């Protein structure tokens, strides 16, 4: 049994290497996009193979099996395979609740990731219900100022933003950003993600200058810490380009959105909501600049027909 399981893992690993090798041919061995895609692809194929083996050897409800299921669901989110993430996320939450309990940290982590999946699929009400439940439990077990509690608060604030409950989004987002700055520091990745969340709330409130200020600060720090090609850096670059669109600074917006799109095409699935949103924003920029031919090229036109998958930042990118 064990030999069979190992065989499946090696076979899956070889499939992943074939995909990543194509990226190496185009971008080079050490390009950040090659490394990032390789990490995600290898994680997905290996987790899938391990899960298949562990279900057979250890059983559906073994703690190790549930951990691999949760990891694989998280990888599906990162790759933009949201229907698969939702199906697996629902299964793992149900099994963890039954076998570990509703308040176990692993159960809460899987619930939080499922809330992110719901949010990206546009199921905002379902995302809110889960996020509120996780926040209440984490406050009780970990306290108000634990990083996991604060991450849940920030995701809930962003959910409020998507529900157009903008005052609640601003209030909670401002509180959690201050907590992150105080406890983790101005340059911590969680602080920078929280800044991006709050900036989107400012955008919806029409406070574009404040959104720009936050995103410029976050982007500068992310570029220094993570590099230009990291998914988190590219995500905030895209958000800043969208904000400059709102400020009618079209050329500056194009200068940010075009390279962001090129990076996202290298590291994200073609149906990933962040990629789709950047395409749409760049098409709008081209239209405002009078570049109508560029605005209607096939890959931009297609993006307007994609299924509704609401873009959002998250702790998983």
C-alpha beads as a LAMMPS data file, in Angstrom:
LAMMPS data file: protein, C-alpha beads

317 atoms
316 bonds

1 atom types
1 bond types

-500.0 500.0 xlo xhi
-500.0 500.0 ylo yhi
-500.0 500.0 zlo zhi

Masses

1 110.0

Atoms # bond

1 1 1 0.000 0.000 0.000
2 1 1 2.728 2.439 0.939
3 1 1 4.703 1.712 -2.238
4 1 1 1.585 2.382 -4.324
5 1 1 1.016 5.677 -2.553
6 1 1 4.613 6.783 -3.116
7 1 1 4.304 5.845 -6.773
8 1 1 1.303 8.100 -7.195
9 1 1 3.186 10.974 -5.553
10 1 1 6.148 10.579 -7.906
11 1 1 3.890 10.379 -10.954
12 1 1 2.075 13.552 -9.894
13 1 1 5.369 15.298 -9.274
14 1 1 6.523 14.478 -12.805
15 1 1 3.331 15.996 -14.253
16 1 1 3.948 19.179 -12.290
17 1 1 7.551 19.381 -13.496
18 1 1 6.395 19.199 -17.137
19 1 1 4.172 22.250 -16.626
20 1 1 6.809 24.255 -14.787
21 1 1 9.449 23.403 -17.399
22 1 1 7.426 25.346 -19.980
23 1 1 7.641 28.433 -17.758
24 1 1 11.397 27.893 -17.375
25 1 1 11.811 27.887 -21.179
26 1 1 10.095 31.252 -21.506
27 1 1 11.172 33.129 -18.376
28 1 1 14.255 31.322 -17.146
29 1 1 15.073 29.050 -14.234
30 1 1 15.288 31.716 -11.521
31 1 1 12.577 34.130 -12.605
32 1 1 10.221 34.829 -9.659
33 1 1 7.206 33.874 -11.756
34 1 1 8.760 30.488 -12.561
35 1 1 9.474 29.882 -8.902
36 1 1 6.015 30.985 -7.747
37 1 1 4.145 28.927 -10.343
38 1 1 6.384 25.982 -9.596
39 1 1 5.583 26.206 -5.909
40 1 1 1.835 26.304 -6.534
41 1 1 1.778 23.621 -9.218
42 1 1 4.014 21.268 -7.264
43 1 1 1.952 21.891 -4.146
44 1 1 -1.289 21.120 -5.992
45 1 1 -0.172 17.923 -7.693
46 1 1 1.639 16.601 -4.641
47 1 1 -1.204 17.410 -2.235
48 1 1 -3.692 15.772 -4.599
49 1 1 -1.588 12.629 -4.788
50 1 1 -0.964 12.550 -1.042
51 1 1 -4.659 13.049 -0.381
52 1 1 -5.587 10.148 -2.622
53 1 1 -3.088 7.889 -0.860
54 1 1 -4.019 9.012 2.646
55 1 1 -7.739 8.570 2.042
56 1 1 -6.974 4.987 1.070
57 1 1 -4.418 4.234 3.788
58 1 1 -5.526 6.355 6.762
59 1 1 -9.192 6.927 6.011
60 1 1 -11.354 9.944 5.207
61 1 1 -11.443 11.336 8.742
62 1 1 -7.836 10.922 9.865
63 1 1 -6.263 14.168 11.079
64 1 1 -3.452 13.883 8.521
65 1 1 -5.927 13.386 5.681
66 1 1 -7.915 16.432 6.781
67 1 1 -4.770 18.575 6.925
68 1 1 -3.851 17.663 3.344
69 1 1 -7.434 18.362 2.222
70 1 1 -7.267 21.811 3.807
71 1 1 -3.894 22.542 2.191
72 1 1 -5.157 21.450 -1.221
73 1 1 -8.265 23.639 -0.908
74 1 1 -5.983 26.583 -0.077
75 1 1 -3.855 25.891 -3.151
76 1 1 -6.980 25.771 -5.341
77 1 1 -7.866 29.253 -4.043
78 1 1 -4.404 30.549 -4.945
79 1 1 -4.693 29.054 -8.432
80 1 1 -8.168 30.562 -8.938
81 1 1 -9.841 27.137 -9.190
82 1 1 -12.679 28.321 -7.001
83 1 1 -15.315 25.674 -7.672
84 1 1 -12.829 22.972 -6.684
85 1 1 -11.785 25.021 -3.662
86 1 1 -15.415 25.364 -2.602
87 1 1 -16.240 21.667 -2.980
88 1 1 -13.164 20.516 -1.094
89 1 1 -13.475 23.308 1.475
90 1 1 -17.043 22.330 2.318
91 1 1 -16.033 18.700 2.711
92 1 1 -13.080 19.408 4.968
93 1 1 -15.013 21.834 7.194
94 1 1 -17.792 19.290 7.688
95 1 1 -15.343 16.505 8.518
96 1 1 -13.270 18.692 10.850
97 1 1 -16.356 19.860 12.722
98 1 1 -17.394 16.246 13.231
99 1 1 -13.971 14.861 14.153
100 1 1 -12.103 17.802 15.721
101 1 1 -14.934 20.005 16.942
102 1 1 -16.276 23.412 15.927
103 1 1 -13.665 25.348 17.898
104 1 1 -10.504 23.493 16.869
105 1 1 -7.893 25.803 15.254
106 1 1 -7.747 23.616 12.131
107 1 1 -11.530 23.811 11.750
108 1 1 -11.449 27.602 12.106
109 1 1 -8.661 27.909 9.542
110 1 1 -10.622 25.854 7.019
111 1 1 -13.765 27.903 7.728
112 1 1 -11.807 31.106 7.152
113 1 1 -10.443 29.827 3.843
114 1 1 -13.928 28.747 2.779
115 1 1 -15.161 32.270 3.549
116 1 1 -12.467 33.628 1.209
117 1 1 -13.628 31.205 -1.482
118 1 1 -17.259 32.286 -1.063
119 1 1 -16.218 35.925 -1.286
120 1 1 -14.353 35.399 -4.548
121 1 1 -17.290 33.480 -5.985
122 1 1 -19.569 36.416 -5.183
123 1 1 -21.340 34.553 -2.362
124 1 1 -20.862 37.471 -0.018
125 1 1 -23.622 36.645 2.461
126 1 1 -22.243 33.152 2.987
127 1 1 -18.750 34.620 3.377
128 1 1 -19.979 37.018 6.053
129 1 1 -21.718 34.294 8.080
130 1 1 -18.558 32.197 8.175
131 1 1 -16.227 35.126 8.865
132 1 1 -18.361 36.362 11.777
133 1 1 -18.459 32.872 13.288
134 1 1 -14.687 32.455 12.976
135 1 1 -14.047 35.909 14.452
136 1 1 -16.206 35.256 17.500
137 1 1 -14.490 31.934 18.191
138 1 1 -10.992 33.324 17.670
139 1 1 -11.668 36.277 19.954
140 1 1 -12.686 33.843 22.701
141 1 1 -9.831 31.387 22.224
142 1 1 -6.959 33.616 21.086
143 1 1 -7.880 37.150 22.150
144 1 1 -8.472 40.401 20.263
145 1 1 -4.830 41.026 19.389
146 1 1 -3.745 37.627 18.096
147 1 1 -2.628 37.776 14.420
148 1 1 -5.152 35.106 13.387
149 1 1 -7.966 37.093 15.011
150 1 1 -6.796 40.269 13.294
151 1 1 -6.614 38.562 9.901
152 1 1 -10.197 37.435 10.322
153 1 1 -11.183 40.987 11.258
154 1 1 -9.538 42.379 8.140
155 1 1 -11.219 39.824 5.877
156 1 1 -14.568 40.581 7.505
157 1 1 -14.026 44.303 6.962
158 1 1 -13.405 43.594 3.284
159 1 1 -16.558 41.478 3.156
160 1 1 -18.515 44.416 4.582
161 1 1 -17.025 46.546 1.804
162 1 1 -18.302 44.135 -0.840
163 1 1 -21.720 44.156 0.838
164 1 1 -21.712 47.980 0.526
165 1 1 -21.779 48.301 4.333
166 1 1 -19.082 50.877 3.941
167 1 1 -19.160 52.551 7.331
168 1 1 -18.769 49.184 9.065
169 1 1 -16.009 48.294 6.616
170 1 1 -14.138 51.522 7.302
171 1 1 -14.553 51.310 11.075
172 1 1 -13.378 47.709 11.340
173 1 1 -10.682 48.128 8.689
174 1 1 -9.213 51.167 10.429
175 1 1 -9.145 49.392 13.789
176 1 1 -7.425 46.295 12.455
177 1 1 -4.871 48.276 10.443
178 1 1 -3.873 50.177 13.577
179 1 1 -3.577 46.859 15.444
180 1 1 -1.342 45.399 12.769
181 1 1 0.867 48.480 12.727
182 1 1 1.204 48.461 16.506
183 1 1 1.703 44.725 17.019
184 1 1 3.435 43.537 13.833
185 1 1 4.920 46.738 12.428
186 1 1 4.408 48.936 9.372
187 1 1 6.209 46.583 6.985
188 1 1 4.686 43.254 7.980
189 1 1 2.871 41.499 5.088
190 1 1 -0.362 41.361 7.112
191 1 1 -0.195 45.120 7.658
192 1 1 0.299 45.692 3.938
193 1 1 -2.632 43.410 3.027
194 1 1 -4.812 45.279 5.493
195 1 1 -3.826 48.568 3.887
196 1 1 -4.975 47.214 0.529
197 1 1 -8.309 46.170 2.042
198 1 1 -8.938 49.567 3.593
199 1 1 -7.910 51.319 0.370
200 1 1 -10.670 49.507 -1.482
201 1 1 -13.197 50.743 1.075
202 1 1 -11.920 54.298 0.576
203 1 1 -12.357 53.830 -3.178
204 1 1 -15.996 52.817 -2.742
205 1 1 -16.527 55.825 -0.477
206 1 1 -15.144 58.074 -3.223
207 1 1 -12.087 58.955 -1.119
208 1 1 -9.648 58.229 -3.910
209 1 1 -6.765 60.335 -2.604
210 1 1 -6.757 58.447 0.687
211 1 1 -6.897 55.148 -1.194
212 1 1 -3.971 56.217 -3.359
213 1 1 -1.893 57.190 -0.321
214 1 1 -2.416 53.802 1.335
215 1 1 -1.704 51.828 -1.832
216 1 1 1.449 53.802 -2.670
217 1 1 2.774 53.151 0.836
218 1 1 1.913 49.445 0.680
219 1 1 3.300 48.995 -2.829
220 1 1 6.631 50.641 -1.993
221 1 1 7.128 48.378 1.018
222 1 1 5.999 45.239 -0.829
223 1 1 8.369 45.981 -3.708
224 1 1 11.278 46.299 -1.268
225 1 1 10.328 43.238 0.785
226 1 1 8.885 40.834 -1.784
227 1 1 10.040 42.104 -5.172
228 1 1 8.179 43.390 -8.223
229 1 1 6.834 40.008 -9.317
230 1 1 5.359 38.697 -6.084
231 1 1 1.579 38.129 -6.400
232 1 1 0.872 40.404 -3.434
233 1 1 2.934 43.228 -4.935
234 1 1 1.281 42.827 -8.324
235 1 1 -2.195 42.779 -6.731
236 1 1 -1.675 46.148 -5.035
237 1 1 -0.089 47.507 -8.223
238 1 1 -3.294 46.610 -10.029
239 1 1 -5.414 48.182 -7.276
240 1 1 -3.381 51.383 -7.479
241 1 1 -3.866 51.479 -11.253
242 1 1 -7.632 51.127 -10.750
243 1 1 -7.543 53.957 -8.206
244 1 1 -5.690 56.213 -10.656
245 1 1 -8.446 55.462 -13.165
246 1 1 -10.909 56.904 -10.648
247 1 1 -8.688 59.992 -10.348
248 1 1 -8.705 60.295 -14.163
249 1 1 -4.933 59.920 -14.329
250 1 1 -5.195 57.579 -17.266
251 1 1 -1.587 57.429 -18.424
252 1 1 -0.310 56.693 -14.930
253 1 1 -2.973 54.015 -14.628
254 1 1 -1.847 52.365 -17.871
255 1 1 1.778 52.463 -16.740
256 1 1 0.791 50.402 -13.690
257 1 1 -1.922 48.148 -15.099
258 1 1 -0.125 46.917 -18.218
259 1 1 2.935 45.481 -16.419
260 1 1 0.666 44.175 -13.629
261 1 1 -1.371 42.300 -16.212
262 1 1 1.724 40.816 -17.811
263 1 1 2.907 39.555 -14.433
264 1 1 -0.500 38.134 -13.569
265 1 1 -0.717 36.315 -16.902
266 1 1 2.515 34.566 -15.952
267 1 1 1.529 33.499 -12.435
268 1 1 -2.273 33.182 -12.382
269 1 1 -4.838 30.870 -13.939
270 1 1 -6.579 32.419 -16.972
271 1 1 -9.894 32.554 -15.046
272 1 1 -8.415 33.940 -11.844
273 1 1 -10.583 36.854 -10.610
274 1 1 -7.579 39.132 -10.007
275 1 1 -6.424 38.653 -13.600
276 1 1 -9.923 39.280 -14.935
277 1 1 -10.272 42.474 -12.898
278 1 1 -6.939 43.837 -14.128
279 1 1 -7.976 43.116 -17.724
280 1 1 -11.216 45.000 -17.240
281 1 1 -9.491 47.961 -15.605
282 1 1 -6.900 48.168 -18.375
283 1 1 -9.630 48.005 -21.025
284 1 1 -11.352 50.937 -19.315
285 1 1 -8.057 52.851 -19.241
286 1 1 -7.456 52.262 -22.952
287 1 1 -10.977 53.477 -23.716
288 1 1 -10.406 56.712 -21.790
289 1 1 -7.085 57.214 -23.571
290 1 1 -8.781 56.753 -26.941
291 1 1 -6.888 53.526 -27.617
292 1 1 -9.991 51.746 -28.793
293 1 1 -8.167 49.067 -30.756
294 1 1 -6.196 47.996 -27.665
295 1 1 -9.363 48.086 -25.563
296 1 1 -11.073 45.561 -27.833
297 1 1 -8.284 43.030 -28.426
298 1 1 -9.530 39.450 -27.925
299 1 1 -8.027 38.751 -24.511
300 1 1 -9.560 41.949 -23.121
301 1 1 -12.921 41.397 -24.775
302 1 1 -13.078 37.853 -23.426
303 1 1 -12.540 39.024 -19.887
304 1 1 -15.848 40.854 -19.904
305 1 1 -17.664 37.583 -20.548
306 1 1 -16.141 35.603 -17.687
307 1 1 -18.282 34.119 -14.915
308 1 1 -18.907 36.313 -11.935
309 1 1 -15.961 35.739 -9.611
310 1 1 -15.563 38.725 -7.377
311 1 1 -11.931 39.834 -7.027
312 1 1 -10.642 40.455 -3.560
313 1 1 -7.398 40.476 -1.709
314 1 1 -6.837 37.761 0.758
315 1 1 -4.317 36.284 3.120
316 1 1 -3.583 33.540 0.645
317 1 1 -1.890 35.664 -2.009

Bonds

1 1 1 2
2 1 2 3
3 1 3 4
4 1 4 5
5 1 5 6
6 1 6 7
7 1 7 8
8 1 8 9
9 1 9 10
10 1 10 11
11 1 11 12
12 1 12 13
13 1 13 14
14 1 14 15
15 1 15 16
16 1 16 17
17 1 17 18
18 1 18 19
19 1 19 20
20 1 20 21
21 1 21 22
22 1 22 23
23 1 23 24
24 1 24 25
25 1 25 26
26 1 26 27
27 1 27 28
28 1 28 29
29 1 29 30
30 1 30 31
31 1 31 32
32 1 32 33
33 1 33 34
34 1 34 35
35 1 35 36
36 1 36 37
37 1 37 38
38 1 38 39
39 1 39 40
40 1 40 41
41 1 41 42
42 1 42 43
43 1 43 44
44 1 44 45
45 1 45 46
46 1 46 47
47 1 47 48
48 1 48 49
49 1 49 50
50 1 50 51
51 1 51 52
52 1 52 53
53 1 53 54
54 1 54 55
55 1 55 56
56 1 56 57
57 1 57 58
58 1 58 59
59 1 59 60
60 1 60 61
61 1 61 62
62 1 62 63
63 1 63 64
64 1 64 65
65 1 65 66
66 1 66 67
67 1 67 68
68 1 68 69
69 1 69 70
70 1 70 71
71 1 71 72
72 1 72 73
73 1 73 74
74 1 74 75
75 1 75 76
76 1 76 77
77 1 77 78
78 1 78 79
79 1 79 80
80 1 80 81
81 1 81 82
82 1 82 83
83 1 83 84
84 1 84 85
85 1 85 86
86 1 86 87
87 1 87 88
88 1 88 89
89 1 89 90
90 1 90 91
91 1 91 92
92 1 92 93
93 1 93 94
94 1 94 95
95 1 95 96
96 1 96 97
97 1 97 98
98 1 98 99
99 1 99 100
100 1 100 101
101 1 101 102
102 1 102 103
103 1 103 104
104 1 104 105
105 1 105 106
106 1 106 107
107 1 107 108
108 1 108 109
109 1 109 110
110 1 110 111
111 1 111 112
112 1 112 113
113 1 113 114
114 1 114 115
115 1 115 116
116 1 116 117
117 1 117 118
118 1 118 119
119 1 119 120
120 1 120 121
121 1 121 122
122 1 122 123
123 1 123 124
124 1 124 125
125 1 125 126
126 1 126 127
127 1 127 128
128 1 128 129
129 1 129 130
130 1 130 131
131 1 131 132
132 1 132 133
133 1 133 134
134 1 134 135
135 1 135 136
136 1 136 137
137 1 137 138
138 1 138 139
139 1 139 140
140 1 140 141
141 1 141 142
142 1 142 143
143 1 143 144
144 1 144 145
145 1 145 146
146 1 146 147
147 1 147 148
148 1 148 149
149 1 149 150
150 1 150 151
151 1 151 152
152 1 152 153
153 1 153 154
154 1 154 155
155 1 155 156
156 1 156 157
157 1 157 158
158 1 158 159
159 1 159 160
160 1 160 161
161 1 161 162
162 1 162 163
163 1 163 164
164 1 164 165
165 1 165 166
166 1 166 167
167 1 167 168
168 1 168 169
169 1 169 170
170 1 170 171
171 1 171 172
172 1 172 173
173 1 173 174
174 1 174 175
175 1 175 176
176 1 176 177
177 1 177 178
178 1 178 179
179 1 179 180
180 1 180 181
181 1 181 182
182 1 182 183
183 1 183 184
184 1 184 185
185 1 185 186
186 1 186 187
187 1 187 188
188 1 188 189
189 1 189 190
190 1 190 191
191 1 191 192
192 1 192 193
193 1 193 194
194 1 194 195
195 1 195 196
196 1 196 197
197 1 197 198
198 1 198 199
199 1 199 200
200 1 200 201
201 1 201 202
202 1 202 203
203 1 203 204
204 1 204 205
205 1 205 206
206 1 206 207
207 1 207 208
208 1 208 209
209 1 209 210
210 1 210 211
211 1 211 212
212 1 212 213
213 1 213 214
214 1 214 215
215 1 215 216
216 1 216 217
217 1 217 218
218 1 218 219
219 1 219 220
220 1 220 221
221 1 221 222
222 1 222 223
223 1 223 224
224 1 224 225
225 1 225 226
226 1 226 227
227 1 227 228
228 1 228 229
229 1 229 230
230 1 230 231
231 1 231 232
232 1 232 233
233 1 233 234
234 1 234 235
235 1 235 236
236 1 236 237
237 1 237 238
238 1 238 239
239 1 239 240
240 1 240 241
241 1 241 242
242 1 242 243
243 1 243 244
244 1 244 245
245 1 245 246
246 1 246 247
247 1 247 248
248 1 248 249
249 1 249 250
250 1 250 251
251 1 251 252
252 1 252 253
253 1 253 254
254 1 254 255
255 1 255 256
256 1 256 257
257 1 257 258
258 1 258 259
259 1 259 260
260 1 260 261
261 1 261 262
262 1 262 263
263 1 263 264
264 1 264 265
265 1 265 266
266 1 266 267
267 1 267 268
268 1 268 269
269 1 269 270
270 1 270 271
271 1 271 272
272 1 272 273
273 1 273 274
274 1 274 275
275 1 275 276
276 1 276 277
277 1 277 278
278 1 278 279
279 1 279 280
280 1 280 281
281 1 281 282
282 1 282 283
283 1 283 284
284 1 284 285
285 1 285 286
286 1 286 287
287 1 287 288
288 1 288 289
289 1 289 290
290 1 290 291
291 1 291 292
292 1 292 293
293 1 293 294
294 1 294 295
295 1 295 296
296 1 296 297
297 1 297 298
298 1 298 299
299 1 299 300
300 1 300 301
301 1 301 302
302 1 302 303
303 1 303 304
304 1 304 305
305 1 305 306
306 1 306 307
307 1 307 308
308 1 308 309
309 1 309 310
310 1 310 311
311 1 311 312
312 1 312 313
313 1 313 314
314 1 314 315
315 1 315 316
316 1 316 317
